[in-house]
């Protein structure tokens, strides 16, 4: 639904406990103990017709006996009667309910939601632990303890995991701002909670335990917004999908592949960890604010063994050891007991003094040939580890931008040093692998955040042969086919500009031999059958055939082999193509498939017949741009081959990137395509070439844009409009518009910029510009205006923006027209366009804040029909409101 009324979950004014009990050990008794014992300072009203009092508080026999309408209801009664209770609560004005009760089937959950929806009453559960808000002294749960107050929000899909985390954190004196166990999520789900927590200043960071996502679009939109404002760290259960499908069907089979979840978390800018210990370690590490610029780690230690363990961990977690220049080693030489390492491992003497640590750390930091420094110390009887800690803290203070992480090994001897680090906010850990893992968490988090902010290069638009696309896809569907043939698949790729090897179709072995002679030897021969997905598995591929006799013989043998291995498969003939000689080419596998949770995905990895066994692949969620496509490539092992090695020159990486971006566009354009597989795609310095392709179609209509977890570029909003003085091209903003947007602001009068952004700005920085251009089209829209007569687009003349609240009911607008474009009617065109968009989205209200001195904007708003009033807290501001229901046209 939305975040509406979620404040009643965490900051209720009054609570009704329905199903309260005095029976020891019952859920109702535990709920009453927690509610009354947590210190909540509002009225708590127990409801139970068989009790007169609960914990010395008057118990009411029914809802109609309550002296007031509760903000929040906590329900622990048999499932069958809960929907009627929720309906009654909603009619009375209750705003939220936590349903502890279990035993709901699908129909029961549906009835519960239908009972709540007409009244906008929000429901957590059913079958949930409850809700805890320590800052509000609220424990509306049957947890075994009330957590400390803190600034961590924890959202869990498992009640058992929630209580485990509470117990674990309590011993370590870790506090929380919010704790929610979502249960069956009939209404409030993780996306709703992320939207709420992103705006709640009491939550410094958000921790998630996830088993499955029910609404991928809502989750991705909310997660991307939350991750821009505060760290979001997630554990996802069920990595082994096959095993989970057997043991726990609810989080196993049919609930999405784990690597797709991984791609979703990365795309949202979140950090995924593996264990509960890592969950809290990551939050503590991220809280330091340290952000290494890369993955090069320098190691300073007084122990060979500790250094070796750190190196092992660095290799395991995918980091790199820094390499120092000769000048750094010269500075280090006076404090080294032996010969220097050729890399960035600095080994001090076992009894190294504090001054040795200080001098060595200073030399490393001043050189700046690393992205972070790990300082380690093993206890020694003749050296003071605490003094070395003080020296390290002083060096870290001077480090400025270079993160310094510490690891003082041992327990008793290291306690004082760890307190020194904690007091100075220098991150410290107990073991080398723990420290290196923390460093790599920082690296991964920064990379994921940068993917939210990086600006892709402007890519020239390419044409698509729509006529060929419609003929191929439409023809197959009209014939009732669920797959394109290999030649048809290659023709579809060609229509999108992806080169493939020319392929001929032969009806029988004799024709295959004739076509091979015409093509030129050697050739490749493949079986042509709508029933065979993987031709190699059934003997349906023969390569390097050197003459006509070999082709005929191979075709005849292929017919017999296929008949044996896949009886009943329809054989329509053969495909014949020239053998491609590209000795330095790397075989890749690219494709599109459909995940049951996140919808269309794009795959990339090593190709060839062994690709499934090697399983070297990366997954991305469309829409992709060049930055995201390059990130997918970098996450595979085959990417190292593409960079060139030995006597092989680097492959044309931009061609591979362009192919991935094209596949992303195909996923958006072609709703009928359920699966597309290119294997192999040859890549070398001359570009890319598809040797084989397979496309599977949907047997029934898809869900349109609703099938995407991230809404693709809304091409249908592109249009041309005219004022009395000019024609303009309007289109949605794209990430690659960042440079053009910056130029528009720089070309405007400083006073116009001040009126738009409420403060003087010489120019807008990358982070702000990226936020304005890299938008989520499902929650936000920005339309840019270009000169329709310009030969090449790329100059932005004006922008209008609309940001909807999570409810989709209200949206805030902003508008700016380049100073030299005023008086051409562009402002009114942009406002009319964005109001039309809002109306089409079913929004009720569009509003905005305008400086009182911005007379031109206020006058235009008055003409359009905006209501105007003075801002309640700032008389220098005017609130503009446009009721779309009243102004229906």
C-alpha positions in Angstrom: 0.0 0.0 0.0 2.1 2.9 1.3 3.6 4.5 4.4 0.3 6.0 5.4 -0.4 5.4 9.1 2.9 3.6 9.7 3.6 6.3 12.3 0.9 4.6 14.4 3.1 1.4 14.5 6.1 3.1 16.0 4.7 6.2 17.9 1.1 5.3 18.9 -0.8 7.5 21.3 -2.9 4.6 22.7 -2.9 0.8 22.3 -5.5 -2.0 22.5 -4.3 -5.5 23.4 -7.0 -7.9 22.0 -6.5 -11.3 23.4 -4.8 -10.2 26.6 -4.4 -13.0 29.2 -3.4 -13.7 32.7 -2.6 -17.4 31.9 1.1 -17.9 32.5 3.1 -18.8 29.4 0.3 -17.7 27.0 1.0 -15.4 24.1 -1.5 -12.9 25.5 0.2 -12.9 28.9 3.7 -12.3 27.3 2.3 -9.5 25.2 0.7 -7.9 28.2 4.0 -8.2 30.2 6.0 -6.5 27.4 3.5 -3.7 26.8 3.1 -2.8 30.4 6.7 -3.4 31.3 8.4 -1.4 28.5 7.4 1.9 30.0 4.9 3.1 27.3 3.4 6.2 28.6 0.1 6.1 26.8 -3.0 4.1 27.7 -2.9 0.4 27.2 -6.3 -1.2 27.0 -6.6 -5.0 27.4 -9.5 -6.7 25.8 -10.8 -10.1 26.8 -14.4 -11.0 27.7 -13.2 -13.6 30.3 -10.9 -11.4 32.3 -11.7 -8.5 34.5 -8.2 -7.2 34.8 -4.8 -7.8 33.3 -1.7 -7.0 35.4 -3.9 -4.8 37.7 -5.3 -2.9 34.8 -9.0 -2.9 33.9 -9.8 -5.4 31.1 -12.6 -4.6 28.7 -15.0 -7.3 27.4 -15.2 -6.0 23.8 -14.1 -3.2 21.5 -17.3 -1.2 22.0 -16.5 -1.0 25.7 -13.1 0.8 25.1 -13.1 4.3 26.5 -11.2 5.6 23.4 -10.2 4.6 19.9 -6.8 3.1 20.0 -4.1 4.2 17.5 -2.6 0.7 17.5 -4.2 -2.7 18.1 -2.3 -5.8 19.0 -4.3 -8.9 18.1 -3.7 -12.4 19.5 -7.0 -14.2 19.0 -8.0 -17.2 16.8 -7.4 -16.5 13.1 -11.0 -17.0 12.0 -12.3 -14.0 13.9 -9.4 -11.6 13.1 -10.8 -10.1 9.8 -14.0 -9.1 11.6 -12.0 -7.5 14.4 -9.9 -5.6 12.0 -12.9 -4.3 10.1 -14.5 -3.1 13.4 -11.2 -1.4 14.4 -11.0 0.3 11.1 -14.6 1.6 11.3 -13.8 3.0 14.7 -10.8 4.9 13.4 -7.9 2.7 14.6 -4.9 3.3 12.3 -2.7 0.2 12.6 -2.9 -3.4 13.8 -0.2 -6.0 14.6 -1.6 -9.4 14.1 0.3 -12.0 16.2 -2.3 -14.7 15.4 -1.2 -17.6 13.2 -3.2 -20.2 11.2 -4.1 -18.0 8.2 -4.3 -19.6 4.7 -4.2 -17.6 1.5 -8.0 -16.9 1.7 -7.6 -15.8 5.3 -4.8 -13.3 4.5 -6.9 -12.0 1.7 -9.9 -11.5 3.9 -7.7 -9.7 6.5 -6.4 -7.3 3.9 -9.8 -6.6 2.5 -11.1 -5.9 5.9 -8.4 -3.3 6.6 -8.1 -1.6 3.2 -11.3 0.5 3.1 -10.3 2.2 6.3 -6.6 2.6 5.5 -5.8 0.6 8.6 -2.3 -0.8 8.3 -1.6 -4.4 9.2 1.7 -6.0 10.3 1.5 -9.8 10.0 -0.3 -12.1 10.5 1.9 -14.7 12.2 4.5 -12.2 13.3 6.5 -11.4 16.4 5.4 -7.8 16.6 6.8 -4.3 16.6 9.3 -2.7 19.0 10.2 1.0 19.2 12.6 1.5 22.1 12.7 5.4 21.7 8.9 5.3 22.1 9.2 2.8 25.0 7.1 0.4 23.0 7.3 -3.4 23.0 4.3 -4.6 21.1 5.7 -8.1 20.6 6.1 -11.4 22.4 9.9 -11.1 22.3 11.7 -12.4 25.4 13.3 -9.0 26.2 12.9 -5.3 25.5 16.0 -4.0 23.6 18.0 -1.0 24.5 17.4 2.4 22.9 19.7 2.9 19.9 19.8 4.1 16.3 19.7 0.8 14.4 16.5 -0.3 12.6 16.1 -4.0 12.2 13.5 -5.5 9.8 13.2 -9.3 9.8 11.0 -11.8 7.9 11.6 -14.3 10.7 10.4 -14.0 14.3 13.1 -16.5 15.4 15.8 -14.5 13.7 14.5 -11.3 15.3 14.6 -12.7 18.8 18.1 -14.1 18.1 19.4 -10.8 17.0 17.8 -9.0 20.1 19.4 -11.5 22.4 22.8 -11.3 20.6 22.7 -7.5 20.6 21.6 -7.2 24.3 24.8 -8.9 25.6 26.9 -6.5 23.4 24.9 -3.4 24.6 23.7 -2.7 21.0 20.5 -0.6 20.9 17.7 -0.2 18.3 15.4 2.5 17.1 12.9 0.1 15.5 12.5 -3.7 15.3 9.8 -5.3 13.1 9.2 -8.9 12.3 7.0 -8.8 9.3 5.4 -12.3 9.4 3.2 -13.2 6.4 3.2 -9.6 5.0 -0.5 -9.5 4.1 -0.2 -5.7 4.0 2.9 -4.0 5.4 6.0 -5.4 3.7 9.7 -4.6 3.5 9.2 -2.0 0.9 6.8 0.0 3.0 9.1 -0.2 6.0 12.1 0.9 4.0 10.1 3.9 2.8 9.2 4.8 6.4 12.6 4.2 7.9 14.4 6.2 5.1 12.6 9.3 6.5 12.9 8.5 10.2 15.8 10.4 11.6 15.9 8.1 14.6 17.3 5.3 12.4 21.0 5.8 11.5 21.2 2.5 9.6 18.8 -0.2 8.5 19.4 -3.9 8.9 17.4 -6.4 6.9 16.9 -10.2 7.2 15.2 -11.3 4.0 13.9 -14.6 2.9 11.8 -13.5 -0.2 10.5 -10.3 -1.8 6.8 -10.1 -2.6 6.7 -6.9 -4.6 10.0 -6.4 -6.4 9.2 -3.0 -7.9 8.2 -1.5 -4.6 11.2 -3.1 -2.9 13.7 -1.8 -5.4 12.3 1.7 -5.4 12.2 2.0 -1.6 15.6 0.4 -1.2 17.3 2.7 -3.7 15.8 5.7 -1.9 16.7 4.4 1.6 20.3 3.5 0.5 20.9 7.1 -0.7 20.1 8.4 2.8 21.7 5.9 5.2 23.5 2.5 5.2 21.3 -0.5 4.5 22.9 -3.9 5.3 21.1 -7.1 4.4 21.3 -10.8 5.0 19.4 -13.0 2.5 18.6 -16.5 3.5 18.4 -19.4 1.0 21.5 -19.2 -1.1 21.2 -22.8 -2.3 17.9 -22.6 -4.2 17.7 -26.4 -4.8 18.2 -27.3 -1.2 15.9 -24.6 0.0 13.1 -25.8 -2.3 13.2 -29.2 -0.6 13.6 -28.0 3.0 11.7 -24.7 3.0 9.5 -24.3 -0.1 8.4 -20.9 1.0 11.9 -19.4 0.4 13.2 -22.0 -2.0 12.0 -23.1 -5.4 10.2 -20.5 -7.5 11.2 -17.6 -5.2 14.0 -16.2 -7.3 17.7 -17.1 -7.9 20.2 -16.0 -5.2 22.5 -14.3 -7.7 19.5 -12.2 -8.9 18.9 -11.1 -5.3 22.6 -10.3 -5.1 22.3 -8.1 -8.2 19.2 -6.4 -6.8 20.9 -5.5 -3.5 24.0 -4.2 -5.4 21.8 -2.2 -7.8 20.0 -0.7 -4.8 23.3 0.5 -3.2 22.9 -1.9 -0.2 25.6 -4.0 1.4 25.0 -7.8 1.6 26.7 -9.8 4.3 26.7 -13.5 5.2 26.3 -13.8 8.9 24.7 -12.0 11.9 28.1 -11.1 13.3 29.0 -9.5 9.9 25.7 -7.6 10.0 26.7 -5.6 13.1 30.4 -5.4 12.2 29.4 -3.8 8.9 27.2 -1.3 10.5 29.9 -0.4 13.0 32.5 -0.1 10.2 30.2 2.0 7.9 29.4 4.3 10.9 33.0 5.5 11.0 32.4 7.3 7.7 35.5 5.8 6.2 35.2 5.3 2.4 38.3 3.8 0.7 38.6 4.8 -2.9 39.8 1.4 -4.1 40.7 -2.1 -2.9 44.5 -1.7 -2.3 45.3 -2.4 1.3 48.7 -1.8 2.9 49.5 -3.9 5.9 51.7 -2.7 8.8 52.5 -5.4 11.4 55.0 -6.7 14.0 54.3 -10.3 13.2 55.0 -12.4 10.1 52.2 -14.8 11.0 49.6 -12.1 11.4 50.7 -10.5 8.2 50.4 -13.9 6.4 46.8 -14.4 7.8 45.9 -10.9 6.6 47.2 -11.7 3.1 45.3 -14.9 3.0 42.1 -13.1 4.0 42.7 -10.3 1.4 43.0 -13.0 -1.3 39.9 -14.7 -0.1 37.7 -11.6 0.0 39.0 -10.3 -3.3 41.2 -7.3 -2.3 44.6 -6.4 -3.5 47.8 -5.8 -1.5 49.2 -2.3 -2.2 52.6 -2.0 -4.0 55.0 0.6 -2.8 57.5 2.5 -4.8 61.3 2.5 -4.0 60.9 5.9 -2.4 58.5 4.6 0.2 60.8 1.7 1.1 63.7 4.1 1.5 61.7 6.0 4.1 60.8 2.8 5.8 64.2 1.3 5.8 65.3 2.8 9.2 62.4 1.0 11.1 62.6 -2.3 9.3 64.5 -5.2 10.9 65.3 -6.8 7.5 64.9 -6.5 3.8 61.8 -4.8 2.6 58.9 -6.6 0.9 58.4 -5.9 -2.8 54.7 -5.3 -2.0 52.8 -3.3 0.6 53.4 -5.6 3.6 55.5 -3.7 6.1 57.0 -6.0 8.7 58.3 -4.3 11.8 60.4 -6.0 14.5 58.4 -8.1 17.0 59.3 -5.6 19.8 58.7 -2.5 17.6 58.3 0.6 19.6 55.5 3.2 19.4 57.9 5.5 17.4 58.5 2.7 14.9 54.8 2.4 14.3 54.4 6.2 14.1 57.3 6.6 11.6 56.2 3.7 9.4 52.5 4.7 9.3 53.5 8.3 8.5 55.7 7.1 5.6 52.9 5.0 4.2 50.2 7.6 4.5 52.3 10.4 3.0 53.1 8.3 0.0 49.4 7.6 -0.7 50.1 4.5 -2.7 47.2 2.5 -1.1 43.5 2.9 -0.5 43.6 2.0 3.2 46.1 0.8 5.8 45.7 -2.1 8.2 47.8 -1.7 11.4 48.3 -4.9 13.4 50.0 -5.7 16.7 50.8 -9.0 18.4 51.4 -8.7 22.2 55.1 -8.8 23.3 56.6 -8.8 26.8 59.2 -6.1 25.9 57.0 -3.8 23.9 54.0 -1.7 25.0 51.1 -2.3 22.6 49.1 0.5 24.2 51.7 3.1 23.4 51.7 1.7 19.8 48.0 2.1 19.8 48.3 5.8 20.8 50.8 6.3 18.1 48.5 4.7 15.5 45.6 6.9 16.6 47.7 10.0 16.2 48.7 8.8 12.7 45.1 8.0 11.8 44.1 11.5 12.9 46.6 13.0 10.4 45.5 10.6 7.6 42.6 12.7 6.5 41.1 10.7 3.6 43.0 7.5 3.9 41.2 4.9 6.1 43.2 3.3 8.9 41.9 0.1 10.4 43.5 -1.6 13.4 43.8 -5.2 14.7 45.4 -5.7 18.1 45.5 -9.5 18.5 45.0 -11.3 21.8 42.5 -10.6 24.5 43.9 -9.4 27.9 46.8 -7.5 26.5 44.7 -5.9 23.8 41.8 -4.6 25.9 43.3 -1.2 26.8 44.4 -0.6 23.2 41.0 -1.4 21.9 39.5 1.2 24.3 42.0 3.7 23.0 40.8 3.1 19.4 37.1 3.1 20.4 37.5 6.5 22.2 39.1 8.0 19.1 36.6 6.4 16.6 39.3 4.4 14.9 37.8 1.0 13.8 39.4 -1.9 15.5 38.9 -5.7 15.2 40.1 -8.8 17.0 41.4 -10.9 14.1 43.2 -10.3 10.7 40.4 -11.9 8.7 37.7 -9.9 10.5 39.6 -6.7 9.8 40.2 -7.5 6.1 36.5 -8.5 5.7 35.5 -5.1 7.2 37.8 -3.3 4.7 36.3 -5.2 1.8 32.8 -4.4 3.1 33.8 -0.7 2.9 35.1 -1.3 -0.6 31.9 -3.1 -1.7 29.6 -0.6 -0.1 31.4 2.3 -1.9 31.2 0.5 -5.2 27.5 -0.1 -4.8 26.9 3.5 -3.8 29.0 4.7 -6.8 26.8 2.7 -9.2 23.9 4.9 -7.9 25.9 8.0 -8.7 28.0 7.3 -11.8 27.2 9.1 -15.0 27.2 6.9 -18.1 28.6 8.3 -21.4 26.2 9.7 -23.9 25.4 6.9 -26.4 24.2 7.8 -29.8 20.7 6.4 -30.4 20.6 3.5 -32.8 17.7 2.5 -35.0 15.8 -0.7 -34.7 14.3 -2.5 -37.7 10.8 -2.6 -36.3 9.3 -4.1 -39.4 11.6 -7.1 -39.2 11.1 -7.5 -35.4 7.3 -7.4 -35.8 7.4 -9.9 -38.7 9.6 -12.4 -36.8 7.9 -12.3 -33.4 4.4 -11.8 -34.7 4.7 -14.5 -37.3 5.9 -17.1 -34.7 3.1 -16.2 -32.3 0.5 -16.4 -35.0 1.7 -19.9 -35.8 1.4 -20.9 -32.2 5.2 -21.3 -31.8 7.0 -20.6 -28.5 10.4 -20.3 -30.0 12.2 -18.7 -32.9 14.4 -20.9 -35.1 18.2 -20.2 -35.1 18.1 -18.2 -38.3 15.1 -16.2 -37.0 16.8 -15.6 -33.7 19.9 -14.2 -35.5 17.7 -12.1 -37.7 16.1 -10.5 -34.6 19.6 -9.8 -33.2 20.5 -8.2 -36.5 17.4 -6.0 -36.4 18.9 -4.6 -33.1 22.3 -4.2 -34.6 24.0 -7.3 -33.1 26.1 -8.9 -35.7 25.8 -12.7 -36.2 27.3 -15.2 -38.6 25.1 -15.7 -41.8 23.1 -18.9 -41.6 21.4 -21.0 -44.3 18.6 -23.5 -43.8 18.6 -26.9 -45.5 15.7 -29.2 -45.6 17.7 -32.5 -45.9 21.3 -33.8 -46.0 21.6 -33.3 -49.7 20.6 -29.7 -49.6 22.9 -29.1 -46.6 25.8 -30.4 -48.7 24.9 -28.1 -51.6 24.6 -25.0 -49.4 27.9 -25.8 -47.7 29.6 -25.8 -51.1 28.1 -22.4 -51.9 29.1 -21.0 -48.5 32.7 -22.3 -48.7 34.4 -24.9 -46.5 34.8 -25.5 -43.6 31.3 -25.2 -42.3 29.3 -25.8 -39.1 26.2 -28.0 -39.3 23.4 -27.9 -36.7 20.1 -29.6 -36.3 17.0 -27.4 -36.8 14.2 -28.4 -34.4 11.6 -26.4 -32.4 11.8 -29.1 -29.7 15.5 -29.1 -29.0 16.8 -26.3 -26.8 20.4 -27.4 -26.4 21.6 -28.9 -29.7 25.0 -30.1 -28.4 23.4 -32.3 -25.8 21.7 -34.5 -28.4 24.5 -34.6 -30.9 23.0 -31.8 -33.0 26.1 -29.9 -33.7 29.1 -30.7 -36.0 32.0 -28.3 -36.6 34.8 -28.0 -39.0 33.3 -30.0 -41.9 35.7 -29.7 -44.8 33.8 -31.0 -47.9 30.3 -31.9 -49.2 30.6 -35.6 -48.4 31.5 -34.8 -44.8 28.4 -32.5 -44.5 26.0 -35.1 -46.0 27.4 -37.9 -43.8 27.3 -35.6 -40.7 23.7 -34.7 -41.4 22.5 -38.3 -41.9 24.3 -39.4 -38.7 22.8 -36.4 -36.8 19.3 -37.5 -37.7 19.9 -40.9 -36.3 21.6 -39.6 -33.2 18.9 -37.1 -32.4 16.2 -39.7 -32.9 17.9 -41.9 -30.3 18.6 -39.2 -27.7 15.4 -37.2 -28.0 12.7 -39.4 -29.6 9.7 -37.5 -30.9 11.6 -34.3 -31.5 10.4 -32.6 -34.7 13.3 -32.2 -37.2 12.7 -29.4 -39.7 16.1 -29.6 -41.3 19.6 -28.2 -40.7 21.4 -24.9 -40.4 24.6 -24.4 -42.3 27.1 -21.6 -41.6 30.7 -20.9 -42.4 33.3 -21.7 -39.7 34.5 -18.4 -38.3 38.3 -18.2 -37.9 39.0 -15.6 -35.1 42.0 -17.2 -33.3 42.2 -14.6 -30.6 38.4 -14.4 -29.8 37.0 -15.1 -26.4 33.8 -17.1 -26.2 31.1 -15.3 -24.2 27.5 -16.1 -23.2 24.9 -13.3 -23.0 21.2 -13.5 -22.6 17.9 -12.5 -21.2 15.7 -14.6 -18.9 12.9 -14.1 -16.4 13.2 -14.4 -12.7 10.0 -15.2 -10.8 10.6 -12.3 -8.4 12.5 -9.6 -10.2 11.2 -10.2 -13.7 13.5 -9.7 -16.7 17.3 -10.1 -16.1 20.3 -9.8 -18.3 23.1 -12.4 -18.0 26.8 -12.3 -18.9 29.6 -14.7 -18.6 32.0 -17.2 -20.2 30.6 -19.0 -23.2 31.1 -22.2 -25.0 29.8 -25.8 -24.4 31.2 -25.8 -20.8 29.6 -22.5 -19.7 27.1 -24.2 -17.4 29.8 -26.2 -15.7 32.1 -23.2 -15.2 29.2 -21.1 -14.0 31.2 -17.9 -14.5 28.4 -15.4 -14.9 27.0 -12.1 -13.6 23.4 -11.0 -13.5 22.0 -7.5 -13.9 18.6 -5.9 -13.7 17.5 -3.9 -16.7 17.5 -1.2 -17.6 21.2 -1.1 -18.1 23.5 1.7 -19.2 27.2 1.5 -20.1 28.3 1.9 -16.4 26.1 -0.9 -15.2 27.0 -3.2 -18.1 30.7 -2.6 -17.4 30.2 -3.5 -13.8 28.6 -6.8 -14.8 31.6 -7.7 -17.0 34.0 -6.8 -14.2 32.3 -9.2 -11.8 33.3 -12.3 -14.0 36.5 -14.1 -14.3 36.3 -14.0 -18.1 36.7 -10.2 -17.9 40.4 -10.8 -17.3 40.7 -12.6 -20.6 38.9 -9.7 -22.3 41.7 -7.4 -21.1 44.3 -9.3 -23.2 47.0 -11.6 -22.1 50.3 -13.1 -23.4 50.2 -12.3 -27.2 46.4 -11.8 -27.3 45.3 -8.1 -27.7 42.5 -6.8 -25.6 39.0 -7.4 -26.9 36.8 -4.5 -28.0 35.2 -4.1 -24.5 32.9 -1.2 -25.7 31.3 -3.6 -28.2 30.6 -6.1 -25.5 29.2 -3.3 -23.3 27.0 -2.1 -26.2 25.7 -5.6 -26.7 24.6 -5.9 -23.1 22.9 -2.5 -23.2 21.1 -3.6 -26.4 19.9 -6.8 -24.7 18.5 -4.6 -21.9 16.6 -2.6 -24.5 15.3 -5.7 -26.1 14.0 -6.9 -22.7 12.0 -3.7 -22.5 10.9 -3.6 -26.1 9.9 -7.2 -26.6 7.3 -8.3 -24.0 6.8 -11.5 -26.0 10.5 -12.7 -25.4 10.7 -14.8 -22.3 14.3 -16.0 -22.9 17.2 -15.1 -25.2 20.5 -16.9 -25.2 23.6 -16.0 -27.3 26.2 -18.7 -26.9 28.9 -18.2 -28.0 29.4 -14.5 -28.7 32.9 -14.1 -30.0 34.7 -11.0 -28.7 38.1 -9.8 -29.9 39.8 -6.6 -31.0 37.6 -6.5 -34.1 34.3 -6.5 -32.2 31.7 -9.1 -31.4 29.9 -11.7 -33.5 27.1 -14.1 -32.4 27.6 -17.6 -33.6 24.5 -19.1 -32.1 21.3 -17.7 -30.6 18.1 -19.1 -29.2 14.9 -17.1 -28.4 12.0 -18.5 -26.4 8.6 -16.7 -26.6 5.9 -16.4 -24.0 2.9 -18.6 -24.7 0.6 -15.9 -23.3 0.7 -12.1 -22.9 3.1 -10.7 -20.4 2.6 -8.1 -17.8 4.0 -5.2 -19.8 6.1 -2.7 -17.7 4.8 -4.3 -14.5 7.1 -7.2 -15.0 10.2 -5.0 -14.4 11.6 -4.5 -10.9 13.1 -1.2 -12.1 10.9 0.7 -14.5 12.7 1.2 -17.9 12.9 4.4 -19.7 9.3 5.5 -20.6 9.8 6.1 -24.3 6.1 6.7 -24.8 6.4 10.0 -23.0 8.6 11.5 -25.8 6.6 14.1 -27.7 6.9 17.3 -29.6 4.9 20.4 -28.6 4.7 24.0 -29.8 4.1 27.4 -28.3 3.3 30.4 -30.4 7.0 31.1 -30.8 8.8 27.7 -30.9 8.6 24.0 -31.1 10.1 21.8 -28.4 10.9 18.1 -28.0 9.9 16.8 -24.5 11.2 13.6 -23.1 12.0 11.9 -19.8 15.4 12.7 -18.3 18.1 10.1 -18.6 21.3 9.5 -16.5 23.5 10.6 -19.3 21.8 14.0 -19.3 24.0 15.1 -16.3 26.5 17.1 -18.3 23.7 18.8 -20.3 21.8 19.6 -17.1 24.9 21.2 -15.6 25.4 23.3 -18.7 21.8 24.5 -18.6 22.3 25.7 -15.0 25.6 27.3 -15.8 24.1 29.1 -18.8 21.3 30.6 -16.6 21.3 33.9 -14.8 22.5 33.4 -11.1 19.3 35.0 -9.9 17.2 32.5 -11.7 19.3 29.7 -10.2 18.7 31.1 -6.8 15.0 31.3 -7.2 14.9 27.7 -8.3 17.1 26.2 -5.7 16.5 28.7 -2.9 20.2 29.5 -2.5 23.0 31.0 -4.6 24.8 28.3 -6.6 27.6 28.8 -9.1 27.3 25.3 -10.4 25.8 22.0 -9.3 28.2 19.3 -8.2 28.3 15.7 -9.5 26.4 14.2 -6.5 23.5 16.6 -6.8 23.4 16.5 -10.6 23.4 12.7 -10.5 20.5 12.7 -8.0 18.6 15.0 -10.5 19.3 12.8 -13.5 19.4 9.2 -12.2 15.8 8.9 -11.1 13.4 6.0 -10.4 10.6 6.5 -13.0 8.1 4.6 -10.8 8.4 7.3 -8.1 9.7 10.3 -9.9 9.5 11.9 -13.3 11.5 14.7 -14.9 10.8 16.0 -18.4 13.5 17.9 -20.3 12.8 20.2 -23.2 15.1 20.4 -26.2 14.8 22.5 -29.4 12.8 20.4 -31.8 14.6 22.0 -34.8 18.1 21.1 -33.5 19.9 18.6 -35.8 21.3 16.8 -32.8 19.6 16.7 -29.4 21.6 17.3 -26.3 21.0 20.9 -25.2 18.5 21.1 -22.4 16.4 24.3 -22.4 14.2 23.5 -19.4 13.3 20.8 -16.9 10.2 20.1 -14.9 10.2 17.5 -12.1 7.7 15.6 -10.1 8.5 13.6 -6.9 5.6 11.5 -5.6 5.2 10.4 -2.0 5.3 6.6 -1.4 1.5 6.6 -1.4 1.3 7.9 -5.0 -1.3 10.4 -3.8 0.6 13.7 -3.6 3.7 14.9 -5.6 6.0 17.9 -5.3 7.0 19.7 -8.5 10.0 21.8 -9.4 10.6 23.7 -12.6 13.4 25.6 -14.3 13.7 27.2 -17.7 17.1 28.4 -19.0 17.2 32.2 -18.7 17.5 32.9 -22.4 14.4 30.8 -23.1 12.0 32.8 -21.1 9.1 34.4 -22.9 8.8 31.5 -25.4 6.0 29.8 -23.5 8.2 26.9 -22.4 7.4 27.2 -18.7 3.7 26.7 -19.3 4.3 23.8 -21.7 6.4 22.0 -19.1 3.9 22.6 -16.3 1.0 21.4 -18.5 3.0 18.3 -19.4 3.9 17.3 -15.9 0.3 17.9 -14.6 -1.0 15.7 -17.4 1.5 13.0 -16.4 0.4 13.3 -12.7 -3.2 13.0 -13.8 -2.4 9.9 -15.8 -0.8 8.3 -12.8 -3.9 8.8 -10.7 -2.4 11.4 -8.3 -4.7 13.6 -6.3 -2.5 16.7 -5.5 0.5 18.4 -7.0 2.2 21.0 -4.8 5.4 23.0 -4.6 7.2 25.7 -2.6 8.1 28.9 -4.3 9.9 32.0 -3.0 7.5 34.9 -2.5 9.7 37.1 -4.6 9.4 34.8 -7.6 6.6 36.8 -9.1 6.8 35.2 -12.6 6.4 31.7 -11.3 3.5 32.7 -8.9 1.8 34.5 -11.8 2.0 31.5 -14.1 0.8 29.2 -11.3 -2.2 31.4 -10.7 -3.1 31.3 -14.4 -2.8 27.5 -14.4 -5.1 27.2 -11.4 -2.8 26.6 -8.4 -4.1 27.7 -5.0 -1.6 29.8 -3.1 -1.0 30.3 0.6 1.8 31.5 2.9 4.0 28.9 4.3 3.2 28.3 8.0 6.8 28.4 9.2 8.4 30.7 6.6 6.6 33.9 5.4 9.1 34.1 2.6 7.7 31.0 1.0 4.4 30.3 -0.8 2.8 26.9 -1.0 1.2 26.1 -4.3 -1.4 23.4 -4.6 -3.1 22.0 -7.6 -6.1 19.6 -7.0 -6.1 17.2 -9.9 -9.6 15.9 -9.0 -11.1 19.4 -9.2 -9.0 20.4 -12.3 -9.9 17.2 -14.2 -8.9 18.4 -17.6 
